[in-house]
Amino acid sequence: MTKLSRFILCGIVSVLLLATAKAQAITPYQLRSGLPHVFEKLKQHRPLVIAYLGGSITEMAGYRLQTESYFKSAYPSSKITTINAGVGGTGSYLAAFRLKQDVLRYQPDLVFVEFAVNDDQEDAQKSKEAIEGIVRQIKRANPQTDICLLYTVYEPMLALYRQGKLPSSVTNTEAIAAHYNLPSINLAPLVLERLKQGSLVFKADKNISSKANQLVFTNDGTHPTQEGHKIYTAEIISAWKLLRNVKLVKMGSPSLMYPHALQYASIQQLKPEWFSGNWQSGKKMPELNQFLKNLPGLVYTDDPNSSITLKFKGREIGFEDIIGPSSNIASITIDGITVKRYRFDPYAFYYHRSYFFVDGLKDGPHTVGIRLDTSLIDKLKMLAPGHKDNLPSYRRKELYIGDVLLNGQP
């Protein structure tokens, strides 16, 4: 073989390998060990509990309700109960802490985990520790609970996908899914295919409706329209039909990938003895009623002299709270050192669950106190465009605390 022939052959092989790599990068399904316990229960017509853990794409009435409808119609002889554990604006890190309260207490048979979009701009290492922590918590609670990872897509990811590359949030989660032999469904490829065909517009104004030959996928670049959610649902159903043929593969307990995985993260309810001053129950504020199911101890104050003080042991502590038009600043003092966390964001035109942490501490005992800081915030400047009304609420300065987030083995 001549040098030229070898050069041409190597070039062809390189192109084929690159094409293969690109094709693999956006493969919609990784079946792995499948969902064997789920399908065994369905085969026996037994009840099934399905939990959907994720961000706002999961929380909204979209693919979650659409797939629930499919499951119930496909398996009418099994009583199927679903759990909406989606929380808008939050990623896997908070989910690792709220998992027991929002999901595991319902003893789910299947947990869909959706955080590709919300984790995309988060600290990669923390997200990896959170995802692995979620997996290990679920399996520790019940080894027969099946898990399926879902990868949604938003506008900033499109350029990478078009290059045949996966976003880092997907790559990182896929490594964990492979390590634990868990199935995953990437919901981006079908969207990209429709985009390429010209039968889908990824983002269009709310006033523009889907046409017979062109579907509007989102109005904001992130949250699918009802028609957009149907694309996600179709992909999940296609994967589901393949997953039901995967046989049970017995395997040992995989080793821990990340030493600081949040496998023992938990929520601590607020205790009366921690309170000082004037705190009101969330039940007294109508806007907070929607959060009381998951945050039954939710309290708030407009008094900067009121505080919550507790002791803990570990390297970090967090608080789950509410952000909204009237929220302001949290002042946290740990071992005599004070830090502040703004509890207002561009989406504070409505009340929503959020959280904040103080980390980087020495591993040991600490005393923490939290109170309202009434310093002036230019709220109107921080808000997303088009949401600068509701001025009376923006003038209020309040602090909302739902519970404490602790990371450590009991």
C-alpha positions as CSV (number, residue, x, y, z in Angstrom):
1,M,0.0,0.0,0.0
2,T,1.4,3.4,-1.0
3,K,1.8,6.3,1.5
4,L,-1.0,8.1,-0.4
5,S,-3.3,5.1,-0.1
6,R,-2.6,4.7,3.6
7,F,-3.2,8.5,4.1
8,I,-6.6,8.2,2.3
9,L,-7.6,5.1,4.3
10,C,-6.7,6.7,7.6
11,G,-8.7,9.7,6.6
12,I,-11.7,7.6,5.8
13,V,-11.4,5.7,9.0
14,S,-11.1,9.0,11.0
15,V,-14.2,10.4,9.3
16,L,-16.1,7.2,10.1
17,L,-15.0,7.2,13.7
18,L,-15.9,10.8,14.1
19,A,-19.3,10.2,12.5
20,T,-19.8,7.3,14.8
21,A,-18.8,9.3,17.9
22,K,-21.2,12.1,16.9
23,A,-24.0,9.6,16.3
24,Q,-23.4,8.0,19.7
25,A,-23.2,11.4,21.4
26,I,-26.9,12.1,20.7
27,T,-28.3,8.6,20.8
28,P,-31.8,9.0,22.3
29,Y,-31.8,5.8,24.4
30,Q,-29.4,4.0,26.7
31,L,-31.4,1.0,27.9
32,R,-28.7,-0.5,30.2
33,S,-30.4,-2.6,33.0
34,G,-33.9,-1.3,32.0
35,L,-36.8,-1.0,34.5
36,P,-37.3,-4.7,35.4
37,H,-39.1,-4.3,38.7
38,V,-41.6,-1.9,37.2
39,F,-42.5,-4.2,34.3
40,E,-42.7,-7.2,36.6
41,K,-45.3,-5.3,38.8
42,L,-47.2,-4.3,35.7
43,K,-47.2,-7.8,34.4
44,Q,-48.7,-8.9,37.7
45,H,-51.3,-6.1,37.6
46,R,-50.0,-4.7,40.9
47,P,-50.2,-1.0,41.9
48,L,-47.4,1.3,40.8
49,V,-46.1,4.6,42.2
50,I,-44.2,6.8,39.7
51,A,-42.3,9.9,40.9
52,Y,-41.2,12.7,38.6
53,L,-38.2,14.5,40.2
54,G,-37.0,17.6,38.3
55,G,-37.2,21.3,37.7
56,S,-39.9,23.5,36.2
57,I,-40.2,21.5,33.0
58,T,-41.2,18.5,35.1
59,E,-43.4,20.6,37.5
60,M,-45.5,22.2,34.7
61,A,-48.5,20.3,33.3
62,G,-46.6,18.9,30.3
63,Y,-44.8,15.6,29.6
64,R,-45.4,14.5,33.2
65,L,-49.2,14.5,32.8
66,Q,-49.0,13.3,29.3
67,T,-46.9,10.2,30.2
68,E,-49.1,9.6,33.2
69,S,-52.1,9.5,30.9
70,Y,-50.3,7.0,28.6
71,F,-49.3,4.7,31.5
72,K,-52.8,4.6,32.9
73,S,-54.4,3.9,29.5
74,A,-51.7,1.2,28.7
75,Y,-52.0,-0.6,32.0
76,P,-55.7,-0.2,33.1
77,S,-55.5,-3.2,35.4
78,S,-52.8,-1.6,37.6
79,K,-53.5,1.3,39.9
80,I,-50.9,3.9,38.9
81,T,-50.2,6.8,41.3
82,T,-47.9,9.6,40.3
83,I,-45.9,12.1,42.4
84,N,-45.1,15.6,41.1
85,A,-41.7,16.4,42.6
86,G,-40.7,19.1,40.2
87,V,-39.6,22.4,41.7
88,G,-39.1,25.3,39.2
89,G,-35.8,27.1,39.2
90,T,-33.9,24.4,41.2
91,G,-31.5,21.7,40.2
92,S,-30.3,18.4,41.5
93,Y,-28.4,19.9,44.5
94,L,-31.6,20.9,46.3
95,A,-33.3,17.7,45.0
96,A,-30.8,15.6,46.9
97,F,-31.9,17.2,50.1
98,R,-35.6,17.2,49.5
99,L,-35.7,13.7,48.0
100,K,-36.8,11.9,51.2
101,Q,-39.6,14.3,51.9
102,D,-40.8,14.9,48.3
103,V,-40.3,11.4,46.9
104,L,-39.1,8.6,49.1
105,R,-41.8,8.8,51.7
106,Y,-44.3,7.8,49.0
107,Q,-42.3,4.5,48.4
108,P,-42.0,4.9,44.6
109,D,-41.5,2.0,42.2
110,L,-40.0,4.3,39.6
111,V,-38.3,7.7,39.7
112,F,-37.8,9.8,36.6
113,V,-35.0,12.2,37.2
114,E,-34.8,15.4,35.1
115,F,-32.1,18.0,35.7
116,A,-30.1,18.4,32.5
117,V,-31.4,22.0,31.9
118,N,-31.3,23.3,35.5
119,D,-27.9,21.8,36.2
120,D,-26.4,23.2,33.0
121,Q,-25.2,26.5,34.6
122,E,-24.5,25.0,38.0
123,D,-21.3,24.0,39.6
124,A,-20.5,20.7,37.8
125,Q,-18.9,19.0,40.7
126,K,-21.8,19.7,43.0
127,S,-24.2,18.5,40.4
128,K,-22.3,15.2,40.0
129,E,-22.3,14.7,43.8
130,A,-26.0,15.5,43.9
131,I,-27.0,13.1,41.1
132,E,-25.0,10.3,42.6
133,G,-26.4,11.1,46.0
134,I,-30.0,10.9,44.6
135,V,-29.3,7.5,43.0
136,R,-27.8,6.1,46.2
137,Q,-30.5,7.5,48.4
138,I,-33.2,5.9,46.2
139,K,-31.4,2.5,46.1
140,R,-30.7,2.6,49.9
141,A,-34.4,3.2,50.6
142,N,-35.4,0.3,48.3
143,P,-33.0,-1.5,46.0
144,Q,-36.0,-2.5,43.8
145,T,-37.0,1.1,42.9
146,D,-36.1,1.6,39.3
147,I,-34.6,4.9,38.1
148,C,-34.7,6.5,34.6
149,L,-32.7,9.7,33.8
150,L,-34.3,12.2,31.4
151,Y,-32.3,14.9,29.5
152,T,-34.4,17.9,28.4
153,V,-33.0,20.6,26.2
154,Y,-33.1,24.4,26.2
155,E,-31.8,27.0,23.7
156,P,-28.2,27.4,24.9
157,M,-27.6,23.7,24.4
158,L,-28.5,23.7,20.7
159,A,-25.1,24.8,19.4
160,L,-23.4,21.9,21.1
161,Y,-25.9,19.4,20.0
162,R,-25.5,20.6,16.4
163,Q,-21.8,19.9,16.7
164,G,-22.6,16.3,17.8
165,K,-21.6,17.1,21.4
166,L,-23.4,16.6,24.6
167,P,-23.8,19.4,27.2
168,S,-21.7,18.9,30.3
169,S,-24.7,18.3,32.5
170,V,-25.7,15.4,30.3
171,T,-22.2,14.0,30.0
172,N,-21.7,14.1,33.8
173,T,-25.0,12.4,34.5
174,E,-24.5,9.8,31.8
175,A,-21.2,8.8,33.5
176,I,-23.2,8.2,36.7
177,A,-26.0,6.4,34.8
178,A,-23.4,4.1,33.2
179,H,-21.7,3.4,36.5
180,Y,-25.0,2.4,38.1
181,N,-26.3,0.7,34.9
182,L,-29.4,3.0,34.8
183,P,-31.4,3.7,31.7
184,S,-31.5,7.2,30.3
185,I,-33.6,9.0,27.6
186,N,-32.2,12.0,25.8
187,L,-35.1,14.1,24.6
188,A,-33.0,16.4,22.4
189,P,-32.5,14.3,19.3
190,L,-36.1,14.3,18.1
191,V,-36.3,18.0,18.7
192,L,-33.1,18.5,16.7
193,E,-34.4,16.3,13.9
194,R,-37.6,18.3,13.6
195,L,-35.5,21.5,13.6
196,K,-33.4,20.3,10.8
197,Q,-36.5,19.3,8.8
198,G,-38.0,22.7,9.3
199,S,-41.1,21.3,11.0
200,L,-40.3,22.9,14.3
201,V,-39.5,26.4,15.6
202,F,-37.6,26.2,18.8
203,K,-38.7,29.6,20.1
204,A,-41.5,31.8,19.1
205,D,-43.7,34.5,20.7
206,K,-46.8,33.4,22.6
207,N,-48.9,35.1,19.9
208,I,-47.6,32.7,17.3
209,S,-49.4,29.4,17.2
210,S,-48.2,26.0,15.9
211,K,-49.1,25.4,12.3
212,A,-50.0,22.1,10.6
213,N,-46.5,21.8,9.2
214,Q,-44.5,23.7,11.8
215,L,-44.7,23.3,15.6
216,V,-43.7,26.0,18.1
217,F,-41.6,24.2,20.7
218,T,-41.1,26.9,23.3
219,N,-42.1,30.5,23.9
220,D,-39.1,31.3,26.1
221,G,-36.4,29.0,24.8
222,T,-36.7,26.6,27.8
223,H,-40.3,25.5,28.7
224,P,-42.0,23.6,26.0
225,T,-45.5,24.5,24.8
226,Q,-48.1,21.7,25.1
227,E,-47.3,20.7,21.6
228,G,-43.6,20.8,22.5
229,H,-44.2,18.5,25.5
230,K,-45.8,16.0,23.2
231,I,-42.4,15.5,21.5
232,Y,-40.9,14.7,24.8
233,T,-43.7,12.4,25.6
234,A,-43.4,10.6,22.3
235,E,-39.7,10.0,22.9
236,I,-40.3,8.6,26.4
237,I,-43.0,6.3,25.1
238,S,-40.8,5.0,22.3
239,A,-38.0,4.3,24.9
240,W,-40.6,2.7,27.2
241,K,-41.6,0.2,24.6
242,L,-37.9,-0.8,24.2
243,L,-37.3,-0.9,28.0
244,R,-40.0,-3.4,28.7
245,N,-38.0,-6.0,26.7
246,V,-34.8,-5.6,28.8
247,K,-34.2,-8.6,31.1
248,L,-33.2,-8.2,34.7
249,V,-29.4,-8.0,35.1
250,K,-28.2,-8.8,38.6
251,M,-25.2,-6.8,39.7
252,G,-23.4,-6.0,43.0
253,S,-23.4,-2.6,44.7
254,P,-21.4,-0.2,42.6
255,S,-18.6,1.7,44.4
256,L,-19.0,5.4,45.3
257,M,-17.8,7.6,42.4
258,Y,-17.6,10.9,44.4
259,P,-16.4,10.9,48.1
260,H,-18.7,13.9,48.9
261,A,-21.8,12.6,47.1
262,L,-25.0,13.7,48.8
263,Q,-26.1,10.2,49.8
264,Y,-27.0,11.3,53.4
265,A,-28.4,14.8,52.6
266,S,-31.6,15.5,54.4
267,I,-34.1,18.1,55.5
268,Q,-34.4,19.2,59.2
269,Q,-37.8,20.7,60.1
270,L,-37.6,24.0,62.1
271,K,-37.9,23.6,65.8
272,P,-39.7,26.0,68.1
273,E,-36.7,26.4,70.4
274,W,-34.7,27.9,67.6
275,F,-36.9,30.9,67.2
276,S,-36.5,34.3,68.7
277,G,-38.7,37.4,68.1
278,N,-41.6,37.8,65.8
279,W,-42.1,35.0,63.2
280,Q,-45.4,34.3,61.5
281,S,-46.7,31.0,60.2
282,G,-46.9,30.7,56.4
283,K,-50.5,29.8,56.8
284,K,-51.3,33.5,57.5
285,M,-50.1,34.6,54.1
286,P,-52.3,33.4,51.2
287,E,-49.5,33.5,48.6
288,L,-47.7,30.8,50.6
289,N,-50.5,28.3,50.8
290,Q,-49.2,26.5,47.7
291,F,-45.9,25.6,49.4
292,L,-47.3,24.3,52.7
293,K,-47.6,20.7,51.6
294,N,-43.9,20.4,51.2
295,L,-42.9,23.1,53.6
296,P,-45.3,22.6,56.5
297,G,-43.2,24.6,58.9
298,L,-42.8,27.6,56.6
299,V,-42.4,30.9,58.5
300,Y,-41.7,34.5,57.7
301,T,-40.8,37.8,59.3
302,D,-40.5,41.5,58.5
303,D,-38.6,42.1,61.8
304,P,-34.8,42.4,61.5
305,N,-34.4,41.7,65.2
306,S,-36.1,38.3,64.9
307,S,-33.8,35.3,64.4
308,I,-33.5,31.5,64.1
309,T,-30.4,30.0,65.8
310,L,-29.3,26.4,65.8
311,K,-26.2,24.2,66.2
312,F,-25.0,21.7,63.6
313,K,-22.0,19.6,62.7
314,G,-20.6,19.5,59.2
315,R,-19.0,21.4,56.3
316,E,-22.1,23.3,55.1
317,I,-25.6,24.2,56.0
318,G,-28.5,25.4,53.9
319,F,-32.0,26.8,54.1
320,E,-34.9,26.1,51.9
321,D,-36.9,29.3,51.5
322,I,-39.3,31.3,49.3
323,I,-38.4,34.0,46.9
324,G,-41.0,36.5,45.7
325,P,-41.9,40.2,45.3
326,S,-41.6,40.9,49.0
327,S,-38.5,38.8,49.8
328,N,-35.2,40.7,50.6
329,I,-31.9,39.7,52.1
330,A,-30.9,36.9,54.5
331,S,-28.1,37.7,57.0
332,I,-26.4,34.5,58.3
333,T,-23.9,34.5,61.1
334,I,-21.8,31.3,61.6
335,D,-19.3,31.2,64.5
336,G,-19.3,35.0,64.7
337,I,-18.8,35.6,60.9
338,T,-21.6,37.1,59.0
339,V,-22.4,36.6,55.3
340,K,-25.4,37.7,53.3
341,R,-27.5,36.1,50.6
342,Y,-29.9,38.0,48.3
343,R,-33.3,36.4,48.4
344,F,-34.5,38.1,45.3
345,D,-33.9,37.2,41.6
346,P,-35.1,38.0,38.1
347,Y,-38.1,35.7,38.6
348,A,-39.2,37.2,41.9
349,F,-42.4,38.6,40.3
350,Y,-44.0,35.4,41.6
351,Y,-43.4,33.4,44.7
352,H,-41.3,30.2,44.2
353,R,-39.3,27.7,46.2
354,S,-35.6,28.3,46.4
355,Y,-32.6,27.7,48.7
356,F,-29.2,28.9,49.7
357,F,-26.1,27.4,51.3
358,V,-23.2,28.5,53.4
359,D,-20.3,26.1,52.7
360,G,-16.5,25.9,52.8
361,L,-16.7,25.5,56.6
362,K,-14.3,23.3,58.7
363,D,-15.9,19.9,59.4
364,G,-17.0,20.2,63.0
365,P,-19.6,21.8,65.3
366,H,-21.0,25.2,64.4
367,T,-23.6,27.7,65.6
368,V,-25.6,29.5,62.9
369,G,-28.1,32.3,63.2
370,I,-30.2,33.8,60.5
371,R,-32.2,37.0,60.3
372,L,-33.7,39.5,57.9
373,D,-31.5,42.2,56.5
374,T,-33.6,45.2,55.4
375,S,-30.9,46.9,53.3
376,L,-32.3,48.4,50.1
377,I,-32.4,46.2,47.0
378,D,-33.0,47.7,43.5
379,K,-35.6,45.1,42.8
380,L,-37.0,46.7,39.6
381,K,-33.5,46.6,38.1
382,M,-33.1,42.9,39.0
383,L,-36.4,41.8,37.5
384,A,-36.8,40.2,34.1
385,P,-38.2,42.5,31.5
386,G,-42.0,42.9,31.5
387,H,-42.5,42.2,35.2
388,K,-42.1,45.6,36.9
389,D,-45.6,46.0,38.1
390,N,-46.9,44.9,41.6
391,L,-44.9,47.8,43.2
392,P,-46.5,47.6,46.7
393,S,-45.3,44.0,47.1
394,Y,-41.8,44.9,45.9
395,R,-41.6,47.6,48.6
396,R,-42.0,45.1,51.4
397,K,-39.0,43.5,53.0
398,E,-39.5,40.0,54.4
399,L,-37.6,36.8,54.9
400,Y,-39.2,33.3,54.4
401,I,-37.7,30.1,55.8
402,G,-39.1,26.7,55.2
403,D,-36.6,24.2,56.6
404,V,-32.9,23.5,57.1
405,L,-30.7,21.5,54.7
406,L,-28.1,19.3,56.3
407,N,-25.4,17.1,54.7
408,G,-24.0,14.4,56.9
409,Q,-24.5,10.8,58.0
410,P,-26.8,10.5,61.0
